Amino acid sequence: MPSIHLLPDLLINQIAAGEVIERPASALKELLENSLDAGATSIDVQLESGGIKLLRVRDNGKGIAKDELKLALMRHATSKIASLDDLQKVASMGFRGEALASMAAVAQLTLSSRTAEDTHGWKVEAMDGQLSAPIPASHAQGTTVEIRELYFNTPARRKFLKTESTEFAWCEEAFKRIALSRPDVAFSLQHNGRTVWQLPAQAITERIAAILGAEFGQAAVQVERQAASLSLQGLAALPAYSRSNRDAQYFFVNGRFVRDKVASHALRQAYQDILHHQRHPAFVLFLDMPPEQVDVNVHPAKSEVRFRESQGIHQFIFHTLQEALAVPASGRETRAPSTPQPAPYIPAQQSMRLGVAEKEAAYRLWESQTNNNVGWVEPFGNAQDKLRDTHHSSTQANDGYRVAPPILQDTEHPLGFALAQLSGVYILAQNTQGLIVVDMHAAHERIVYEKLKAALDSERIATQPLLIPVSFYAEPLDVATVEAEQEALHKLGFDIAPLSPTMLAIRAMPVMLKQSEAEAAAQDVIAELREYGASRTMTERRDELLATLACHGAVRANRTLSVTEMNALLREMEQTERSGQCNHGRPTWFQLSMSDLDKMFMRGK
């Protein structure tokens, strides 16, 4: 058995690099934060091959003295903290002293700097953990960090990097987050010699408009509130500007971009009553608070925080945003979201008063609208082929367009047989015990969810090519994700291809989903892959993603179903595991026995 021994410093730093420097974007974030901590007012970034070949950050900050250059590249060397008390109330962006040492262990790194007191700059180089002696260099006041060939000496780690376009998209996102956090600082970004961003020092509203677009600014309300030591300010978009993914959500705590569960939940709740659950709000918000009230030392990349008084923070964010959204700016024009309108619903009571000609006209209207929404009845097998027969049988037997004829009960079918549809939401069915009420969307959602799980487990998700591909605008990061995650997309039943740097086309999709939901479903899948990667998406987050897709495939409320379709849904429920609850844990049906109904009407009393 090997004896216990100390690891070499180079290996220690390479291990740390795996946590801190996940990809070029991680290194860029750390370098930008260092520049801000150094008091820079202008920061220039140059990338080659998505930051894999070259990542250079130059600033005009206070610089690093000659005697401290080598120390800056050593592990756990920092000017930000000196004691536990400093750590508990750290106000700087960086503080661990790990980032530069980790980069020097897995890349060819050059550090050049000059302070205001120096007559010229000094430079040190790092290769395989070995540091050169400082040598004179021509340099203006400030610091330049140049990283070449990231992970050149750890090829197993380098092969996990994605394509150049994917890595650049992540770098650009990291750049935008930092640029949003400090509008008083000028930033520039070049990639392969081309200038992508040139941002002067500007007001926060101008910086937000520059990065998120003027449309966001026009559709957003100002958020501003102070209470005791807490301050929340920024812009939050009205529901009409909602997005299909979380690409326009920027939340900062003391200037640091974070993804925090407490804040995320409060923000979702603030939009809960005004935003469709499949849409995502857009916002740029800055929460400022005393540093000692938030712990930023809970994640290697400092992307998560822990609030000392999480409940109070939650309520402060929720109420502030809720009040801001409740009173939009006077005269603001908002655009209604472009969602398809449901087919008109004809109540059974009204249809029974229609004449034969009026019923036929209503049926033709309904049939034409059904045919214009290809795919939504497909999960019920060949039910669509029987619509006309069902229509004639139901109208002849009951002289009512939406009411089924009386059906003798079959004990093999515990959910009974459909009688009618209530308000386009519930199916009313009769079984041997009495009345069954089914939430048709919730029930069908569970059916599609279980089918998707079974299909993915057997790696046989049936796909349907689209006669006309569905194209849609996408963020560059989404396009890069599609290019990098083709294998995962195919496993999930999607064929998606880039048309341009900002356009994607869906060529095929799972047959269990509705074609009318193609874009929304694809965007949800891409967002998951972008945020969590293929490995986590297909393992720990698989069921959550499939539940989202099932919602896209389930029949919508206010859809008129024929009796045949309603019965087909009941039969599928009887054959589906866990069909008593939807994917969110709500009941899909309940039983009212004849004795329950008798009690309601006080029969026998």
C-alpha positions in Angstrom: 0.0 0.0 0.0 1.5 3.4 -1.0 2.6 5.6 1.9 1.2 9.0 2.6 3.2 11.8 1.0 2.9 15.4 0.1 1.9 16.3 -3.4 4.2 18.4 -5.5 3.3 22.1 -5.8 2.7 21.8 -9.6 0.2 18.9 -9.1 -1.5 20.8 -6.3 -2.0 23.8 -8.6 -3.2 21.6 -11.5 -5.8 20.0 -9.2 -6.9 23.5 -8.1 -7.1 24.5 -11.8 -9.7 21.9 -12.4 -12.0 23.6 -9.9 -11.2 27.3 -10.6 -10.2 27.3 -14.3 -12.9 25.1 -15.9 -12.5 26.7 -19.3 -11.1 29.9 -20.9 -14.1 31.9 -19.7 -13.2 31.0 -16.1 -9.7 32.3 -16.5 -11.1 35.5 -18.2 -13.5 36.1 -15.3 -10.7 35.8 -12.7 -8.4 38.1 -14.7 -11.1 40.7 -15.2 -11.9 40.7 -11.5 -8.3 41.2 -10.6 -8.2 44.2 -12.9 -11.2 45.7 -11.2 -9.6 45.1 -7.8 -6.6 46.9 -9.0 -8.6 50.0 -9.7 -8.5 49.8 -13.5 -10.7 52.3 -15.4 -10.0 50.7 -18.8 -9.6 47.0 -19.6 -8.8 45.4 -23.0 -9.3 41.7 -23.8 -7.8 39.8 -26.7 -8.7 36.2 -27.5 -7.6 33.7 -30.2 -9.4 30.5 -30.9 -12.0 31.1 -28.2 -9.3 31.9 -25.6 -7.7 28.4 -26.0 -4.7 29.6 -28.0 -4.5 33.1 -26.5 -6.1 35.0 -23.7 -4.7 38.4 -22.9 -6.1 41.0 -20.5 -4.5 44.4 -20.2 -5.6 47.1 -17.7 -4.5 50.5 -16.4 -4.7 49.7 -12.7 -2.2 50.4 -10.0 0.1 47.6 -11.2 2.3 45.1 -9.4 5.7 46.0 -8.0 8.8 44.1 -9.3 9.4 42.3 -6.0 5.8 41.0 -5.9 5.5 39.7 -9.5 6.7 36.2 -8.7 4.7 36.1 -5.5 1.5 37.0 -7.4 1.9 33.7 -9.3 2.2 31.6 -6.1 -0.6 29.7 -4.6 -2.5 31.4 -1.7 -0.6 34.7 -2.2 -3.0 37.6 -2.2 -3.2 41.3 -1.2 -7.0 41.1 -0.5 -7.2 39.4 2.9 -4.8 38.8 5.8 -7.1 37.2 8.5 -10.3 35.3 9.1 -12.0 38.6 10.0 -11.0 40.0 6.5 -12.4 36.9 4.9 -15.8 37.2 6.7 -16.3 40.8 5.3 -14.3 40.6 2.1 -15.3 43.4 -0.3 -12.9 42.6 -3.2 -13.8 40.4 -6.2 -10.9 38.0 -5.7 -9.4 36.9 -2.4 -8.2 33.3 -2.5 -4.9 33.8 -4.3 -5.5 30.6 -6.3 -6.4 31.8 -9.8 -3.1 33.0 -11.2 -1.2 30.1 -9.7 -3.7 27.6 -11.2 -3.4 29.3 -14.7 0.4 29.2 -14.4 0.2 25.4 -13.8 -1.8 24.6 -16.9 -0.8 27.2 -19.4 2.1 29.3 -20.7 1.7 32.5 -18.7 3.4 35.9 -18.9 2.8 38.5 -16.3 3.9 42.1 -17.1 3.2 45.1 -14.9 4.3 48.6 -14.0 3.4 50.7 -11.0 3.2 54.5 -10.9 6.6 54.6 -9.1 8.4 52.5 -11.6 10.3 54.1 -14.6 9.6 50.9 -16.7 7.7 47.7 -16.5 8.8 44.2 -15.4 7.9 40.8 -16.7 7.9 37.2 -15.4 7.1 34.0 -17.3 5.7 30.7 -16.0 6.1 27.3 -17.7 5.1 24.0 -16.1 5.1 25.8 -12.7 8.6 27.2 -13.1 8.9 31.0 -12.8 11.5 33.1 -14.5 13.3 36.0 -12.8 11.7 39.4 -13.5 13.2 41.1 -16.5 12.6 44.7 -17.7 9.7 45.3 -20.2 8.1 48.2 -22.0 4.7 48.7 -20.3 2.4 51.5 -19.3 1.1 51.7 -15.8 -1.1 48.7 -15.2 -0.9 45.0 -15.7 -1.1 42.6 -18.6 -1.7 38.8 -18.2 -1.1 36.7 -21.3 -2.1 33.0 -21.3 -1.2 30.8 -24.2 -2.2 27.2 -24.9 -4.6 26.6 -22.0 -4.2 23.0 -20.6 -1.3 22.3 -23.0 0.3 20.1 -20.3 -2.8 18.3 -19.2 -4.2 16.9 -22.5 -6.8 14.8 -20.8 -8.4 18.0 -19.5 -7.9 19.9 -22.7 -9.9 17.4 -24.7 -12.9 18.3 -22.6 -12.9 21.9 -24.0 -15.5 22.5 -26.7 -15.2 24.0 -30.1 -13.7 27.4 -30.6 -17.1 29.1 -31.1 -18.5 27.5 -27.9 -15.5 28.6 -25.8 -15.7 32.1 -27.3 -19.4 32.3 -26.5 -18.7 31.5 -22.9 -15.9 34.0 -22.8 -18.2 36.7 -24.3 -20.8 35.9 -21.7 -18.2 36.3 -18.9 -17.1 39.6 -20.4 -20.7 40.9 -20.6 -21.4 40.0 -16.9 -18.3 41.9 -15.7 -19.0 44.8 -18.1 -22.5 45.1 -16.7 -21.2 45.1 -13.1 -19.0 48.1 -13.7 -20.4 50.6 -16.2 -17.9 53.2 -14.9 -15.1 51.1 -16.5 -14.3 51.1 -20.2 -14.0 47.6 -21.8 -13.1 46.2 -25.2 -13.1 42.6 -26.5 -11.3 41.3 -29.6 -11.5 37.8 -31.0 -9.2 36.6 -33.7 -8.3 40.2 -34.5 -11.9 41.4 -34.8 -13.3 43.9 -32.4 -16.5 42.4 -30.9 -17.2 44.9 -28.1 -16.1 48.5 -27.5 -17.7 49.9 -24.4 -16.8 53.4 -23.1 -17.3 54.3 -19.4 -21.0 55.2 -19.3 -24.2 55.3 -17.2 -25.7 52.1 -16.0 -28.8 52.4 -18.2 -26.6 53.0 -21.2 -24.4 50.0 -20.4 -27.5 47.8 -20.0 -28.9 49.0 -23.3 -25.6 48.4 -25.0 -25.4 44.8 -23.9 -29.0 43.7 -23.7 -30.3 46.0 -26.5 -32.5 49.1 -26.6 -35.7 46.9 -26.7 -35.0 45.6 -23.2 -34.6 49.2 -21.9 -37.9 50.2 -23.5 -39.7 47.2 -22.0 -38.2 47.5 -18.5 -39.2 49.3 -15.3 -36.7 50.8 -12.9 -36.2 49.0 -9.7 -34.9 51.0 -6.8 -35.3 50.5 -3.0 -33.3 50.9 0.1 -34.2 49.4 3.5 -31.8 49.6 6.4 -28.5 48.3 5.0 -30.0 46.7 1.9 -30.2 48.3 -1.5 -31.7 46.8 -4.7 -31.6 48.7 -8.0 -31.5 48.1 -11.7 -34.0 47.3 -14.5 -36.6 44.5 -14.7 -38.5 43.8 -17.9 -42.2 43.7 -18.1 -43.9 40.3 -18.9 -44.3 41.3 -22.6 -40.5 41.0 -23.0 -40.3 37.6 -21.4 -37.8 35.1 -22.9 -37.8 31.4 -23.6 -34.6 30.9 -21.6 -32.6 32.6 -18.9 -30.1 34.3 -21.1 -31.2 37.8 -20.0 -31.0 37.4 -16.3 -28.2 39.2 -14.5 -28.2 39.4 -10.7 -25.3 40.9 -8.8 -24.5 40.9 -5.1 -22.0 43.6 -4.1 -21.0 43.8 -7.8 -20.4 40.1 -8.1 -22.5 38.1 -10.7 -24.1 35.1 -8.8 -26.7 32.5 -9.3 -28.3 32.2 -5.9 -31.3 30.0 -5.1 -32.8 32.4 -2.6 -32.7 35.3 -5.0 -33.8 33.2 -7.9 -36.9 32.0 -6.0 -37.8 35.5 -4.9 -37.5 36.8 -8.5 -39.6 33.9 -9.9 -42.3 34.6 -7.3 -42.4 38.3 -8.1 -43.3 37.3 -11.7 -45.5 34.4 -10.8 -48.9 36.0 -11.3 -48.0 37.9 -14.5 -45.8 35.6 -16.5 -46.5 32.3 -18.2 -44.7 29.5 -16.4 -42.8 28.4 -19.5 -41.4 31.9 -20.0 -38.5 33.5 -18.2 -38.2 37.1 -17.0 -35.4 39.4 -18.0 -33.6 41.7 -15.5 -30.3 43.4 -14.5 -30.4 43.8 -10.7 -27.8 44.9 -8.2 -28.2 43.9 -4.6 -25.8 45.8 -2.2 -25.4 44.9 1.4 -22.7 44.9 4.1 -20.0 42.3 3.1 -20.3 40.6 6.5 -23.9 39.7 5.8 -23.1 37.5 2.8 -20.6 34.6 2.5 -18.9 34.6 -0.9 -16.5 31.7 0.1 -18.8 28.8 -0.6 -17.8 28.0 -4.2 -14.4 27.7 -5.9 -15.5 30.0 -8.8 -17.3 32.3 -6.3 -20.5 32.0 -8.4 -22.6 31.1 -5.4 -23.2 33.0 -2.1 -24.8 32.3 1.2 -26.8 35.0 2.9 -26.7 35.3 6.7 -30.4 36.3 6.8 -31.7 34.5 3.7 -35.4 34.8 4.7 -35.1 38.6 5.0 -33.2 38.9 1.8 -35.9 36.8 0.0 -38.7 39.1 1.2 -36.8 42.2 0.4 -36.1 41.1 -3.2 -39.6 39.8 -3.7 -41.5 42.8 -2.4 -39.2 45.3 -4.1 -39.6 43.7 -7.5 -43.3 43.0 -7.1 -44.0 46.6 -6.3 -41.9 47.8 -9.3 -43.8 45.5 -11.7 -47.2 46.3 -10.3 -47.1 50.0 -11.5 -45.6 50.2 -15.0 -44.4 53.5 -16.2 -47.3 55.8 -17.4 -47.9 55.6 -21.1 -45.5 52.7 -21.6 -46.4 50.6 -24.7 -46.2 46.9 -24.2 -46.5 44.2 -26.9 -48.6 41.1 -26.3 -46.6 37.9 -26.6 -47.1 36.1 -29.9 -48.8 33.0 -28.7 -51.2 30.9 -30.8 -54.9 31.5 -29.9 -56.8 28.4 -28.8 -59.7 27.1 -30.9 -63.1 28.5 -29.7 -64.9 26.4 -27.2 -68.6 25.8 -27.6 -70.2 24.9 -24.3 -72.4 21.8 -24.4 -75.4 23.8 -23.1 -75.1 26.3 -25.9 -74.5 23.6 -28.6 -77.7 21.8 -27.7 -79.7 24.9 -28.7 -78.0 25.1 -32.2 -79.8 23.9 -35.3 -78.4 21.3 -37.6 -76.8 23.8 -40.1 -75.2 25.8 -37.2 -73.8 22.6 -35.7 -72.3 21.6 -39.1 -70.7 25.0 -39.4 -69.3 24.9 -35.9 -67.9 21.4 -36.6 -66.2 22.5 -39.8 -64.7 25.5 -38.0 -63.3 23.3 -35.3 -62.0 20.7 -37.8 -60.2 23.3 -39.8 -58.6 24.7 -36.7 -57.6 21.2 -35.6 -55.9 20.6 -38.9 -54.0 23.8 -38.6 -52.4 22.6 -35.4 -50.9 19.4 -36.8 -49.6 17.1 -34.1 -51.6 18.0 -31.0 -54.0 15.0 -31.4 -51.3 12.6 -32.5 -50.5 11.2 -29.1 -54.0 9.7 -29.1 -53.2 7.3 -32.0 -55.7 7.3 -34.8 -58.3 9.3 -32.9 -58.2 12.0 -35.5 -59.4 9.6 -38.1 -62.5 8.9 -36.0 -63.5 12.5 -35.3 -66.2 12.8 -38.0 -67.7 9.4 -37.0 -67.7 10.5 -33.4 -69.3 13.8 -34.3 -72.2 12.2 -36.2 -72.8 9.5 -33.5 -72.8 12.1 -30.7 -75.0 14.6 -32.5 -77.5 11.9 -33.6 -77.8 10.2 -30.3 -78.0 13.4 -28.1 -78.7 16.2 -30.4 -75.8 17.9 -28.7 -72.4 18.6 -30.3 -70.2 18.1 -27.3 -72.1 15.6 -25.2 -71.5 11.8 -25.4 -74.2 9.3 -25.6 -74.8 7.1 -22.5 -72.3 4.3 -22.4 -72.6 1.1 -20.4 -69.8 0.8 -17.9 -67.0 -1.7 -18.3 -65.3 -2.8 -15.1 -62.0 -3.3 -16.9 -61.7 0.4 -17.2 -61.6 2.0 -13.8 -61.6 5.6 -15.2 -64.8 4.8 -17.0 -65.9 6.5 -20.2 -66.1 10.1 -21.2 -69.4 12.0 -20.9 -68.3 15.6 -21.8 -65.6 18.2 -21.6 -66.0 21.1 -19.1 -64.7 24.5 -20.0 -62.0 23.0 -22.2 -60.1 22.0 -19.1 -61.7 19.0 -17.5 -63.0 15.7 -18.8 -66.1 14.4 -17.1 -66.4 10.6 -17.2 -68.7 8.0 -15.7 -67.5 4.7 -14.1 -69.2 2.1 -12.0 -68.7 4.2 -8.8 -69.9 7.5 -10.1 -68.3 10.6 -11.6 -64.6 11.0 -12.6 -63.2 14.5 -13.2 -59.9 14.6 -15.1 -57.5 17.5 -15.6 -56.7 16.7 -19.2 -53.5 18.7 -19.6 -52.0 17.4 -16.3 -53.0 13.8 -17.1 -51.6 14.0 -20.7 -48.4 15.7 -19.4 -47.8 12.6 -17.1 -48.4 10.2 -20.0 -46.0 12.0 -22.3 -43.4 12.3 -19.5 -43.4 8.6 -18.8 -43.2 7.8 -22.5 -40.2 10.1 -23.0 -38.5 8.5 -20.0 -39.0 5.0 -21.4 -37.9 6.1 -24.8 -34.7 7.8 -23.6 -33.9 4.7 -21.4 -34.1 2.5 -24.4 -32.4 5.2 -26.6 -35.2 5.1 -29.0 -36.9 8.5 -29.0 -38.9 8.5 -32.2 -38.4 11.6 -34.3 -40.4 13.3 -37.0 -38.7 15.3 -39.7 -40.3 18.7 -40.3 -41.5 19.3 -43.8 -40.6 23.0 -43.3 -37.7 23.5 -40.8 -38.5 25.9 -38.0 -36.0 28.7 -37.8 -35.6 31.1 -34.9 -33.2 33.8 -33.5 -30.7 32.5 -31.0 -28.0 34.0 -28.9 -24.4 33.2 -30.0 -24.0 31.1 -26.9 -27.0 29.0 -27.9 -25.7 28.5 -31.4 -22.3 27.5 -30.0 -24.1 25.0 -27.6 -26.0 23.4 -30.5 -22.7 23.0 -32.4 -21.0 21.4 -29.4 -23.9 19.2 -28.1 -25.1 17.5 -31.3 -24.9 14.0 -29.7 -27.1 15.0 -26.7 -29.6 16.7 -29.0 -29.9 13.6 -31.2 -30.4 11.4 -28.1 -33.3 13.7 -27.1 -34.8 13.4 -30.5 -33.8 16.8 -32.0 -32.0 17.7 -35.2 -31.0 21.3 -34.8 -28.5 23.1 -37.0 -27.0 26.6 -37.1 -28.0 28.7 -40.1 -25.9 31.7 -39.1 -24.1 33.0 -36.0 -27.6 34.1 -34.6 -30.1 31.7 -36.3 -30.9 28.1 -35.6 -33.2 25.7 -37.6 -35.1 22.7 -36.2 -35.1 19.9 -38.8 -36.6 17.2 -36.7 -38.1 16.8 -33.2 -39.6 14.0 -31.0 -42.8 12.7 -32.4 -44.4 12.9 -29.0 -44.1 16.7 -29.0 -46.4 19.1 -30.8 -44.9 20.8 -33.9 -46.5 24.0 -32.8 -44.2 23.9 -29.7 -41.0 23.1 -31.7 -39.3 26.4 -31.0 -40.1 26.6 -27.3 -39.2 23.0 -26.7 -35.9 23.3 -28.5 -35.0 26.5 -26.6 -35.6 24.8 -23.3 -33.3 21.9 -24.3 -30.6 24.3 -25.5 -30.8 26.3 -22.3 -30.3 23.2 -20.2 -27.4 22.0 -22.2 -25.8 25.5 -22.2 -26.2 26.0 -18.4 -25.4 22.5 -17.2 -23.6 20.6 -20.0 -24.6 17.4 -21.7 -23.4 15.2 -18.8 -25.5 16.8 -16.0 -28.5 17.4 -18.3 -28.6 13.7 -19.3 -28.1 12.4 -15.7 -29.1 14.4 -12.6 -31.3 16.9 -14.5 -32.7 14.4 -17.0 -36.2 14.0 -15.4 -36.6 17.8 -14.9 -35.8 18.3 -18.6 -38.2 15.6 -19.8 -40.9 17.0 -17.6 -40.5 20.3 -19.3 -40.6 18.6 -22.7 -43.7 16.7 -21.7 -45.5 20.0 -20.9 -44.8 21.0 -24.5 -46.2 17.8 -25.8 -49.4 17.7 -23.6 -52.7 18.8 -24.9 -53.5 22.4 -23.9 -56.4 23.7 -21.9 -59.2 25.1 -24.1 -58.6 22.5 -26.7 -61.8 20.9 -27.9 -61.6 17.1 -27.7 -63.9 14.6 -29.3 -65.4 11.8 -27.1 -63.1 9.3 -28.9 -60.0 11.4 -27.9 -61.2 11.8 -24.3 -61.7 8.0 -24.0 -58.3 7.4 -25.6 -56.7 9.7 -22.9 -58.5 7.8 -20.2 -57.3 4.4 -21.5 -53.7 5.7 -21.6 -54.0 7.0 -18.1 -55.0 3.5 -16.9 -51.8 2.1 -18.5 -49.4 4.7 -17.3 -47.5 4.5 -14.1 -48.0 7.3 -11.6 -50.8 8.8 -13.7 -52.6 9.9 -10.6 -50.2 12.9 -10.3 -48.8 15.2 -12.9 -45.1 15.9 -13.2 -45.4 18.7 -10.6 -47.1 16.5 -8.0 -50.6 17.8 -8.5 -53.5 15.3 -8.8 -54.7 14.5 -12.4 -58.1 13.2 -11.5 -60.5 12.5 -8.6 -63.6 10.4 -8.0 -67.0 11.5 -6.9 -69.0 8.4 -5.9 -72.7 8.2 -6.2 -73.0 8.4 -2.4 -70.8 11.6 -2.5 -73.2 13.1 -5.0 -76.2 12.0 -3.1 -74.9 13.7 0.0 -74.3 16.9 -1.9 -77.9 16.9 -3.1 -79.2 15.7 0.3 -80.9 12.7 -1.3 -82.5 10.3 1.1 -82.7 13.0 3.9 
